[in-house]
Amino acid sequence: MHDALLIDRAPLGTGLFCETWTLNDPASRNALTDALVDALLNACTRAQSDTALRGVVLRGAGGHFCAGGSLGGFAKAIGQPLDAGVPDPLVPLNRRFGSLLQALCDLPQWLVVAVEGAAMGGGLGLVCCGDLVLADAGAQFGAPEVTLGLMPAQIAPFLVRRLGPAAARRWLLSGIRSGAVAAQQAGLVDEVIEGAMDGAVQAAVQRLATTAPQAIAATKHLLLQVQSALPLPALLDDAAHLFARALRGPEASEGLAAFTARKAPPWNPAA
């Protein structure tokens, strides 16, 4: 039996690492089974307290990213009404995937999503969590739920965050597929890769490895706050506290000293 999620930990420098999390069920185009969702949630929980981990690359095995949710656990419920007064077991199952998307967005490390082949339904939701999204030129994106008599329940808020309400509405209500270039134009994809994805991922990791880890974590927190319903004065207050904490911390001292001396800061692998 194969592992639903493969985790490869590679060194970036002395005591610093980047992990690649690979969705690992090529036969199903890496469909989101309960086991895969649990494995990803566990990986996110561990990463939250891993101070040596600088970043994560999320990708799929076998030439595809993720074909969406697996209906295996829901098969017996399809078309079957629920008895009156009985809690629906489908609710927590579906909600758990939303918890995963939130956990991926909340990672204090940078998250690179590398898409090859299909990124559909729940796979599209995973893409929306990336800080940097790379897509092979032949990649395909879509939310086909409404064409199947379903709804994109947990991914909808994340697609709205990523694309904005109007573009998300077009994607979610049409069920159409979009290629990599169209996805880039919509704001879902950051870079379309014409060559080898491995080289593009490595180049992205090298760029991001020059950033300071605590500064990345604080900036990601602030960006999530911007997307919340927090009133602007409260948001700016939070930003001021984050800035003061960063300026008084060791990273600012080391980073500014390195800049003055024209040297690489200690978190940069080139240091």
Sequence and secondary structure as in RCSB ss.txt:
>XXXX:A:sequence
MHDALLIDRAPLGTGLFCETWTLNDPASRNALTDALVDALLNACTRAQSDTALRGVVLRGAGGHFCAGGSLGGFA
KAIGQPLDAGVPDPLVPLNRRFGSLLQALCDLPQWLVVAVEGAAMGGGLGLVCCGDLVLADAGAQFGAPEVTLGL
MPAQIAPFLVRRLGPAAARRWLLSGIRSGAVAAQQAGLVDEVIEGAMDGAVQAAVQRLATTAPQAIAATKHLLLQ
VQSALPLPALLDDAAHLFARALRGPEASEGLAAFTARKAPPWNPAA
>XXXX:A:secstr
   SEEEEEEEEETTEEEEEEEE  GGGTS B HHHHHHHHHHHHHHHT TTEEEEEEEESTT SB  B  GGGG
GGTT    TT   THHHHHHHHHHHHHHHHT SSEEEEEE SEEETHHHHHHTT SEEEEETT EEE GGGGGT 
  TTTHHHHHHHH HHHHHHHHHH  EEEHHHHHHHTS SEEESS HHHHHHHHHHHHTTS HHHHHHHHHHHHH
HHSS  HHHHHHHHHHHHHHHHHSHHHHHHHHHHHTT   TTSTT 
